[in-house]
Amino acid sequence: MDVGFKETAQLMYNRVQSVTNYFLRIWGADMTQANVGQKVKFTRHGFDITGEVTKILERSVIVSISEEDALLLDYGTNFTVVSHENYKVVENA
C-alpha cells in the first residue's frame, strides 16, 4: 500500500496523540496549562471556585470569577491570580 506524505504525517500525529492520552490517563493529570477563555476550577479559602482565564502569565493565570464568589471570598474585585499548579481545566473555550 502506497501512502503519501500527508497520510503518513496524519498517522504519526494520531499515534502521538494516542500515546499522550494514554500517559495522561495513567498519571491522572492534565499536563497542559489553561488557555485564555477556558474555565478552570481551584480552591481558595476552602471554597471550590470556577472562573474563566483572562490572561496567562509565566507561573500563573488571571481568572475572572463571579461577583458572588468575589463577595464570598471578600475580594474587592472579581479577578484573582491562580498558580498553574493550583487549578484544573474544566471546560474548553
N, C-alpha and C positions, 0 to 999 in steps of 0.2 A: 504494500500500500504506500503510495507516494503522498507524503504530507508536506505541504508548503510551510514557509517560514511563519506565516500568520497563525496557522493551525498549531504549529509546534510551540510558538510563544504562548498561545492560549492554554494549551495543555500544561505547560510548565507553570504558568500563573495559577491555574486551578489546583495543581498539586501543592504548590507553596501555600495557598490559602487553606487547603485541607490539612496540611501538617501544622500550620499555625493554629487553626481552630482546635485541633487535637490537643496540642500542648496547653492552650488556654483552658480547655475543659479539665485537663489533668491538674493544672496548678490552681484552678478555681479563681482565676483573676483575669481582669482585663488589663493588658499591659499598655494600652494606649491612653493618651491624655484626651480630655474633652476638647471639643471644638466650639467656636462661637455659635450660639443658638441651641446647643444641646442642653437637655435637662440633666441636672446632677442632683444626687442626694448625699447629704452629710449630716453629722450630728454636731450640735452646738448646745452647750449647757444642758445636756441630757435630752434635748428635743431633736427629733428627726425633721430635717428641713429639706425641702426641694426647691430648686431655683434654676434660672437659666443663665448659662455662661455668657457674659457680655464682652469679656476681654481675657486674653491669655497672656500670662507673664512667665518669666523663666521658671519659677518654682511654685507658682500658684495661679489661680484663676479669680477673676472678679465675677461674682454671681449676683444677679438681681433676684431678690426674694419678695414674697408677697408683703403687703403692708401689714397684714395680720401677724405674719411671722416676725416682722421687724418690731412690732409692738410687743409681742410675746417675749422677744429677746431684749427688749428695752433699748433698741437701737434708734438713733435719730435719723437713719437713712435706710432705704431698702436695698442697699448694696453692701456686700461683705466679701472679704478675701478668704479663699479656701485653698490650702496647700494641695498640690497634686496627690499627695499621699492620703488625703482625708476625704475624698469623695469617690462616688461611683457614678458612672454614666447610666442614666435610667431611660433616656429617650433620645433618639437621633433627631437632628434638625430636619 
